[in-house]
């Protein structure tokens, strides 16, 4: 529970207290935390962290109900793609390429979802080809970078830490 609370709180801080558009760039931080949570907490770790971060963001900004939904959905997507790509955290390490792919897919989906909710649903920004291309590039790159960072952290420093679940 400590990992979920700590990582969820950090995600909340990056979503709420960091000004836009810098907060969008910090999706890499969120992705690393969600990936590490999924590795530490075997059963729906990223979903738990997404729920904590989403609830905190939702309580802080109750006028923006999709804040909770997007952060929670991101956690769910990370858990689903780690399962689909058979990413397993062991004392021998984690397969970095699989983790990078899983994070690239989940980050791309959440990047497009949040972009289109903002652009089309709320009409906060106007959708255009340049932003579409930017999201299509930044989403998978951010996810892959986060997957690499999380696998490096896990394999180098964290694989021998045992957390009772």
C-alpha positions as CSV (number, residue, x, y, z in Angstrom):
1,X,0.0,0.0,0.0
2,X,2.9,2.3,0.7
3,X,4.2,2.1,-2.9
4,X,0.7,2.8,-4.3
5,X,0.3,5.8,-2.0
6,X,3.8,7.2,-2.7
7,X,3.8,6.8,-6.4
8,X,0.1,7.9,-6.7
9,X,1.0,11.1,-4.8
10,X,3.9,11.8,-7.1
11,X,1.6,11.4,-10.1
12,X,-0.9,13.7,-8.5
13,X,1.8,16.3,-8.0
14,X,2.9,16.1,-11.7
15,X,-0.7,16.4,-12.9
16,X,-1.9,19.2,-10.6
17,X,0.9,21.4,-9.5
18,X,3.1,21.5,-12.6
19,X,1.9,24.1,-15.1
20,X,0.7,23.1,-18.6
21,X,2.2,22.1,-21.1
22,X,5.2,21.0,-18.9
23,X,2.9,18.6,-17.1
24,X,2.3,16.8,-20.4
25,X,6.0,16.3,-20.8
26,X,6.2,14.6,-17.3
27,X,4.2,11.7,-18.6
28,X,7.6,9.9,-18.7
29,X,7.8,10.3,-14.9
30,X,4.2,8.9,-14.5
31,X,5.0,6.0,-16.8
32,X,8.2,5.1,-14.9
33,X,6.3,5.1,-11.7
34,X,3.4,3.0,-13.1
35,X,5.9,0.5,-14.6
36,X,7.8,0.2,-11.3
37,X,4.5,-0.1,-9.4
38,X,3.5,-3.0,-11.6
39,X,6.8,-4.7,-11.1
40,X,6.8,-4.2,-7.3
41,X,3.1,-5.0,-6.7
42,X,2.3,-8.1,-8.6
43,X,-1.5,-7.8,-8.7
44,X,-2.7,-4.7,-10.5
45,X,0.1,-2.5,-9.2
46,X,-0.1,0.2,-11.8
47,X,-3.9,0.2,-11.5
48,X,-3.6,0.8,-7.8
49,X,-1.2,3.7,-8.3
50,X,-3.4,5.1,-11.1
51,X,-6.4,4.9,-8.7
52,X,-4.6,6.8,-5.9
53,X,-3.2,9.4,-8.3
54,X,-6.6,9.7,-10.0
55,X,-8.6,10.1,-6.8
56,X,-6.2,12.8,-5.5
57,X,-6.4,14.6,-8.9
58,X,-10.2,14.2,-8.9
59,X,-10.5,15.6,-5.4
60,X,-8.3,18.5,-6.2
61,X,-10.1,19.3,-9.5
62,X,-13.6,18.1,-9.1
63,X,-14.7,20.1,-12.1
64,X,-12.6,17.9,-14.3
65,X,-14.0,14.4,-13.8
66,X,-11.9,12.8,-16.5
67,X,-8.7,13.6,-14.5
68,X,-9.5,10.5,-12.4
69,X,-10.5,8.5,-15.4
70,X,-7.4,9.2,-17.5
71,X,-4.9,8.5,-14.7
72,X,-6.8,5.4,-13.6
73,X,-7.1,4.2,-17.2
74,X,-3.4,4.7,-17.7
75,X,-2.7,2.4,-14.8
76,X,-5.1,-0.2,-16.1
77,X,-3.4,0.0,-19.6
78,X,0.0,-0.5,-18.1
79,X,-1.1,-3.6,-16.2
80,X,-2.9,-5.0,-19.2
81,X,0.1,-4.5,-21.6
82,X,2.6,-5.9,-19.1
83,X,0.4,-9.0,-18.9
84,X,0.0,-9.2,-22.7
85,X,3.7,-8.9,-23.2
86,X,4.4,-11.3,-20.4
87,X,6.6,-8.9,-18.5
88,X,7.7,-10.6,-15.3
89,X,9.7,-9.1,-12.5
90,X,12.2,-11.6,-11.1
91,X,15.4,-11.5,-9.1
92,X,17.1,-12.2,-12.4
93,X,15.7,-8.9,-13.8
94,X,13.1,-7.9,-16.2
95,X,13.2,-8.1,-20.0
96,X,13.8,-4.5,-21.0
97,X,12.5,-4.8,-24.6
98,X,9.2,-6.3,-23.5
99,X,8.8,-3.6,-20.9
100,X,9.6,-0.9,-23.4
101,X,7.0,-2.2,-25.8
102,X,4.3,-2.5,-23.2
103,X,4.9,1.0,-22.0
104,X,5.1,2.4,-25.5
105,X,1.7,0.9,-26.3
106,X,0.0,2.0,-23.1
107,X,1.5,5.5,-23.3
108,X,0.4,5.9,-26.9
109,X,-3.1,4.9,-26.2
110,X,-3.4,7.2,-23.2
111,X,-1.7,10.1,-25.0
112,X,-4.3,9.9,-27.9
113,X,-7.2,9.5,-25.4
114,X,-6.2,12.5,-23.4
115,X,-5.4,14.6,-26.5
116,X,-8.7,13.8,-28.1
117,X,-10.7,14.3,-24.9
118,X,-9.0,17.7,-24.6
119,X,-9.3,18.6,-28.3
120,X,-12.6,17.2,-29.3
121,X,-14.5,16.6,-26.1
122,X,-13.8,19.8,-24.2
123,X,-12.7,21.9,-27.1
124,X,-9.9,23.3,-25.0
125,X,-7.4,23.1,-28.0
126,X,-8.1,22.7,-31.7
127,X,-7.1,19.4,-33.2
128,X,-4.8,19.7,-36.1
129,X,-2.4,17.6,-38.2
130,X,0.7,18.9,-36.4
131,X,-0.6,18.0,-33.0
132,X,-1.8,14.6,-34.3
133,X,1.8,13.9,-35.5
134,X,3.3,15.2,-32.3
135,X,1.1,13.0,-30.2
136,X,1.8,10.0,-32.5
137,X,5.5,10.5,-32.0
138,X,5.8,11.6,-28.4
139,X,3.4,8.9,-27.1
140,X,5.4,5.8,-28.1
141,X,8.8,7.5,-27.6
142,X,7.9,8.6,-24.0
143,X,6.6,5.1,-23.3
144,X,9.7,3.4,-24.6
145,X,12.0,5.8,-22.7
146,X,10.0,5.1,-19.5
147,X,10.1,1.4,-20.2
148,X,13.9,1.5,-20.6
149,X,14.3,3.6,-17.5
150,X,12.1,1.3,-15.4
151,X,13.9,-1.8,-16.6
152,X,17.3,-0.3,-16.0
153,X,16.2,0.8,-12.5
154,X,14.7,-2.6,-11.8
155,X,17.6,-4.6,-13.2
156,X,20.4,-2.5,-11.6
157,X,19.0,-1.4,-8.2
158,X,15.6,-2.8,-7.4
159,X,15.3,-6.5,-8.3
160,X,16.5,-7.7,-5.0
161,X,14.2,-5.6,-2.9
162,X,11.4,-7.8,-1.4
163,X,8.1,-6.2,-0.6
164,X,5.4,-8.3,1.1
165,X,2.2,-8.0,-0.8
